[in-house]
Amino acid sequence: MSRVVIFERFGGPEQLLLRRTVEPRPGPGQARVRVTAIGLNPMDWMISSDAALAAAFGVSIPSGFAHDFAGVVDEIADTSLGFAAGDRVFGSVSSRAAADHLIIGPTDIVYRTPGGIPDDVASTLTVAGLTASAALSVIGVSSSDTVLIGGAAGGVGVFAVQLARLIGATVIGTAASTTAPFLRELGAEPISYGPDLANRISAMAGAHVSAATDLFGTETAHAALTLRVPHNRISAIAARSALPIGVLLTSARDAAPHAMDIITDAILAGQLRVPIAEKFPLDRIQDAVIAQAARHTHGKIVVTT
Ligand SMILES: NC(=O)c1ccc[n+]([C@@H]2O[C@H](COP(=O)([O-])OP(=O)(O)OC[C@H]3O[C@@H](n4cnc5c(N)ncnc54)[C@H](OP(=O)(O)O)[C@@H]3O)[C@@H](O)[C@H]2O)c1
C-alpha cells in the first residue's frame, strides 16, 4: 500500500486528505520514486485553495498535492529516463509530490541528488532555489551591487540572500524586527518591512541600493523605485497584478541552465545552508500547511514520509 495526499475540493488545509492506495507502477518512459521528503512552497496550498490559480497551473480536482520532492528511484519501466533503481533523485512535479510513491516522466524536473546532500535539504531546492537564482540573474546582480531583498527570511529569501552574498553583493533584507538576527546570520543587513521603508533605507549608514528583488509582495519594489533603482534592476516573484509597470516578474523558469549546479556545489562547499524551520510527518500534512500559510517561516518547511 501507498499513501497519497489529495484534495477533492478547493479550500483550506482541511481539504487535504491522506488516502491509502495501491502502489503506482511506472509505465513506458517512466520511473517510480520512493519519496522520502517533500519541500513545501506557498504555491502548493495557494493552488489547493484557489480554483482559478489551479486552472492557471493546469491542475484540476481531484488532485494530488505539492511540487518539490526527494527520494530514491525504486522501479523503472525502461531505461529511457536515464535513471536506475537505487538512484537518489530530487526535483519538482505538478501538484502530486506529497505521497509515498511518485511516478516521474520526461516532462518532470528531476536531478540526481549529490552524495553529501540529505533528502530533506534536496527536497527544498527546486522551486525556491531556482526562483531565487532567477530573481537575481534577471537583474544582473554583481559584486558591485547593494541589493535590497524583500521577504528575505522566507523559503525563497534564504536562497536569494546567500546566492547574492556568494556573488559578492552587499545585501539588505526585509523581515520582521524579531527576524533580524536570523537575517544577519545568513549574511544580510536586516531592515524591518513596513511604512517608510525607502526613507529608513536611505538613513542606513552607507546604503546605496543599486538592485532589488521583491520576494513577498510589492513594498520592496516600490521602495526600490523611490530609491531611484531603475525598473530593469528590480525583479519580483509574487503579487503579479499589483506590480509597478516595468518591474521584472520572474520565476524558476528564468533560472540559468546551470543554476542548480551552483546551488548544490555551494551547499557541498559549506557556502550555502538551507534552514529547515520545521519538519512534519506526512500524516500531519494539514499542520504543515497551516504552519507555512502563516507566512512567517524562516527557511523551508519539509514533510517526511
Ligand atoms: N514566481 C515564482 O516562480 C514563485 C516561486 C516561489 C515562490 N513564489 C511566491 O513568492 C512568495 C514567497 O515565497 P516563499 O516560499 O519565500 O514564502 P514564505 O516562505 O512563506 O515566506 C515567509 C517569509 O515572509 C516574510 N514576511 C511576512 N510578511 C512580510 C511582509 N509584509 N513583507 C516582507 N516579508 C514578509 C516572513 O518574515 P517574518 O517572519 O520576519 O515576518 C517570512 O520569513 C510567495 O507568494 C510565493 O507564492 C513565486
The ligand as an SDF file (V2000), in Angstrom:
LIG
                    3D

 48 52  0  0  0  0  0  0  0  0999 V2000
    7.0130   33.2010   -9.3120 N   0  0  0  0  0  0  0  0  0  0  0  0
    7.5240   32.0640   -8.8400 C   0  0  0  0  0  0  0  0  0  0  0  0
    8.0480   31.2270   -9.5890 O   0  0  0  0  0  0  0  0  0  0  0  0
    7.4990   31.8200   -7.3690 C   0  0  0  0  0  0  0  0  0  0  0  0
    8.2680   30.7870   -6.8380 C   0  0  0  0  0  0  0  0  0  0  0  0
    8.2980   30.6190   -5.4700 C   0  0  0  0  0  0  0  0  0  0  0  0
    7.5380   31.4420   -4.6660 C   0  0  0  0  0  0  0  0  0  0  0  0
    6.7520   32.3910   -5.2170 N   0  0  0  0  0  0  0  0  0  0  0  0
    5.9460   33.2840   -4.3590 C   0  0  0  0  0  0  0  0  0  0  0  0
    6.8580   34.1030   -3.6650 O   0  0  0  0  0  0  0  0  0  0  0  0
    6.3870   34.3720   -2.3590 C   0  0  0  0  0  0  0  0  0  0  0  0
    7.4490   33.9820   -1.3330 C   0  0  0  0  0  0  0  0  0  0  0  0
    7.6360   32.5690   -1.3300 O   0  0  0  0  0  0  0  0  0  0  0  0
    8.3930   31.9110   -0.0900 P   0  0  0  0  0  0  0  0  0  0  0  0
    8.4760   30.4660   -0.3310 O   0  0  0  0  0  0  0  0  0  0  0  0
    9.6410   32.6610    0.2110 O   0  0  0  0  0  0  0  0  0  0  0  0
    7.3010   32.2340    1.0600 O   0  0  0  0  0  0  0  0  0  0  0  0
    7.3710   32.0310    2.6230 P   0  0  0  0  0  0  0  0  0  0  0  0
    8.4710   31.0890    2.9830 O   0  0  0  0  0  0  0  0  0  0  0  0
    6.0090   31.6940    3.0820 O   0  0  0  0  0  0  0  0  0  0  0  0
    7.7410   33.4790    3.1760 O   0  0  0  0  0  0  0  0  0  0  0  0
    7.7190   33.6690    4.5470 C   0  0  0  0  0  0  0  0  0  0  0  0
    8.5000   34.9210    4.8820 C   0  0  0  0  0  0  0  0  0  0  0  0
    7.7540   36.0790    4.5240 O   0  0  0  0  0  0  0  0  0  0  0  0
    8.1370   37.0960    5.4280 C   0  0  0  0  0  0  0  0  0  0  0  0
    7.1100   38.1250    5.5000 N   0  0  0  0  0  0  0  0  0  0  0  0
    5.9110   38.0600    6.1420 C   0  0  0  0  0  0  0  0  0  0  0  0
    5.2490   39.2210    5.9670 N   0  0  0  0  0  0  0  0  0  0  0  0
    6.0520   40.0170    5.2080 C   0  0  0  0  0  0  0  0  0  0  0  0
    5.9220   41.3200    4.6850 C   0  0  0  0  0  0  0  0  0  0  0  0
    4.8200   42.0520    4.9010 N   0  0  0  0  0  0  0  0  0  0  0  0
    6.9320   41.8210    3.9350 N   0  0  0  0  0  0  0  0  0  0  0  0
    8.0310   41.1010    3.6770 C   0  0  0  0  0  0  0  0  0  0  0  0
    8.2320   39.8430    4.1380 N   0  0  0  0  0  0  0  0  0  0  0  0
    7.2380   39.3120    4.8820 C   0  0  0  0  0  0  0  0  0  0  0  0
    8.3220   36.4260    6.7410 C   0  0  0  0  0  0  0  0  0  0  0  0
    9.2790   37.1510    7.5150 O   0  0  0  0  0  0  0  0  0  0  0  0
    8.9940   37.4120    9.0880 P   0  0  0  0  0  0  0  0  0  0  0  0
    8.8040   36.0580    9.7130 O   0  0  0  0  0  0  0  0  0  0  0  0
   10.2170   38.1060    9.5440 O   0  0  0  0  0  0  0  0  0  0  0  0
    7.7240   38.2270    9.1590 O   0  0  0  0  0  0  0  0  0  0  0  0
    8.7950   35.0280    6.3670 C   0  0  0  0  0  0  0  0  0  0  0  0
   10.1860   34.8420    6.5450 O   0  0  0  0  0  0  0  0  0  0  0  0
    5.0580   33.6040   -2.2400 C   0  0  0  0  0  0  0  0  0  0  0  0
    3.9940   34.4850   -2.5480 O   0  0  0  0  0  0  0  0  0  0  0  0
    5.1770   32.5400   -3.2920 C   0  0  0  0  0  0  0  0  0  0  0  0
    3.9220   32.0930   -3.7640 O   0  0  0  0  0  0  0  0  0  0  0  0
    6.7250   32.6170   -6.5390 C   0  0  0  0  0  0  0  0  0  0  0  0
  1  2  1  0
  2  3  2  0
  2  4  1  0
  4  5  1  0
  4 48  2  0
  5  6  2  0
  6  7  1  0
  7  8  2  0
  8  9  1  0
  8 48  1  0
  9 10  1  0
  9 46  1  0
 10 11  1  0
 11 12  1  0
 11 44  1  0
 12 13  1  0
 13 14  1  0
 14 15  2  0
 14 16  1  0
 14 17  1  0
 17 18  1  0
 18 19  2  0
 18 20  1  0
 18 21  1  0
 21 22  1  0
 22 23  1  0
 23 24  1  0
 23 42  1  0
 24 25  1  0
 25 26  1  0
 25 36  1  0
 26 27  1  0
 26 35  1  0
 27 28  2  0
 28 29  1  0
 29 30  1  0
 29 35  2  0
 30 31  1  0
 30 32  2  0
 32 33  1  0
 33 34  2  0
 34 35  1  0
 36 37  1  0
 36 42  1  0
 37 38  1  0
 38 39  2  0
 38 40  1  0
 38 41  1  0
 42 43  1  0
 44 45  1  0
 44 46  1  0
 46 47  1  0
M  CHG  2   8   1  16  -1
M  END
$$$$
